[in-house]
C-alpha cells in the first residue's frame, strides 16, 4: 500500500486513540498516534503525515498550540488538520471552504468523520 495516506491521530484519551487507529486502519490509512501536542509535534515532523486528526484540549500542549507551531515551520505548515473535539456539538461542525483547520464533534458518527477526512484529503468518496 505505497499510495496509502498517512494520518497522525493526536489525543490524550487512549480509548479514542485506539478506536480511531483501528477504524482508520480498516479503511486503508496508515495511522501514527501521539498522546499530546508535544508528541504530536514531534511525530508530525518525523512522519510527515498527509493529515492530522487532533483533539483540542490536551495536557502538556493543546491542539491549538501544536498546530500553531506546525504552521510556523515551512516543513510542516501545509499539513491539513481536523480538530476532533467535544467542545462543539455535531450541529456546529465547521468545514471551511478555505485551507483553514476543520473542527468536527467527537459525537460525529464514524461515517461522518470518514467523509470529512476524505474531503480534507481531497479524495473521492468510496
C-alpha positions in Angstrom: 0.0 0.0 0.0 2.6 2.6 -1.1 -0.2 5.0 -2.0 -2.0 4.8 1.3 -2.5 8.2 3.0 -0.8 8.6 6.4 -2.9 10.1 9.3 -1.5 11.3 12.6 -4.0 10.9 15.4 -3.2 13.1 18.4 -5.4 12.5 21.5 -4.7 12.1 25.2 -7.6 9.6 25.6 -6.1 6.1 24.9 -9.5 4.6 24.1 -10.3 7.3 21.5 -6.8 6.9 20.0 -7.2 3.1 19.8 -10.7 3.3 18.2 -9.6 5.8 15.6 -6.5 3.9 14.8 -8.5 0.7 14.3 -11.2 2.3 12.2 -8.8 4.3 10.0 -6.5 1.3 9.5 -9.5 -0.7 8.4 -10.2 2.0 5.8 -6.7 1.6 4.4 -5.0 4.6 6.0 -1.6 4.3 7.7 -2.0 5.6 11.2 0.5 7.1 13.6 -0.5 8.2 17.1 0.6 10.6 19.7 -0.7 11.3 23.3 -0.4 15.1 23.5 0.5 18.1 21.4 4.2 17.9 22.2 4.3 14.3 21.0 2.1 15.2 18.0 4.5 18.0 17.0 7.5 15.6 17.1 5.5 12.9 15.2 4.4 15.3 12.5 7.9 16.4 11.9 9.2 12.8 11.8 6.4 11.2 9.9 5.2 14.0 7.6 1.5 12.7 7.6 -0.9 13.6 4.9 -3.4 14.8 7.6 -3.5 15.3 11.3 -6.6 14.4 13.3 -6.2 16.1 16.7 -8.0 16.6 20.0 -8.1 20.3 21.1 -8.0 20.0 24.9 -4.9 18.0 25.9 -2.3 18.3 28.7 1.3 19.5 28.1 0.5 21.2 24.8 -3.1 21.6 23.5 -4.0 21.0 19.9 -4.2 24.7 19.0 -0.7 25.4 20.3 0.6 22.3 18.4 -0.9 23.4 15.2 0.4 27.0 15.6 3.9 25.5 15.9 3.4 23.2 12.9 2.1 26.1 10.8 5.2 28.2 11.8 7.5 25.6 10.2 8.0 25.6 6.5 8.3 21.8 6.6 5.0 21.1 8.3 3.0 24.2 7.5 0.9 22.6 4.7 -0.3 19.5 6.6 -4.1 19.7 6.8 -5.7 19.4 10.2 -9.1 18.3 11.5 -9.7 19.0 15.2 -11.9 16.3 16.8 -13.4 17.9 19.8 -16.1 17.6 22.5 -16.1 21.4 22.7 -18.7 21.7 19.9 -21.9 19.8 19.1 -22.5 17.8 15.9 -24.6 20.7 14.6 -21.6 23.1 14.9 -19.2 21.1 12.8 -17.0 23.5 10.9 -15.6 22.7 7.5 -14.4 25.9 5.9 -14.1 26.2 2.2 -10.5 27.5 2.6 -7.4 25.7 3.8 -8.1 26.6 7.5 -8.4 23.9 10.2 -11.6 22.0 10.3 -13.5 21.1 13.5 -15.7 18.1 13.9 -17.6 16.9 17.0 -16.4 13.8 18.8 -20.0 12.9 18.8 -20.0 12.6 15.0 -20.7 9.2 13.5 -17.7 7.3 12.2 -19.0 7.5 8.7 -19.3 11.3 9.0 -15.7 11.5 10.3 -14.5 9.4 7.3 -16.3 11.7 4.9 -14.6 14.7 6.5 -11.2 13.0 6.2 -11.7 12.2 2.6 -12.9 15.7 1.9 -9.9 17.2 3.7 -7.6 15.0 1.8 -9.5 15.8 -1.4 -10.1 12.1 -2.1 -13.2 10.9 -3.9 -15.7 9.2 -1.7 -15.5 5.4 -1.6 
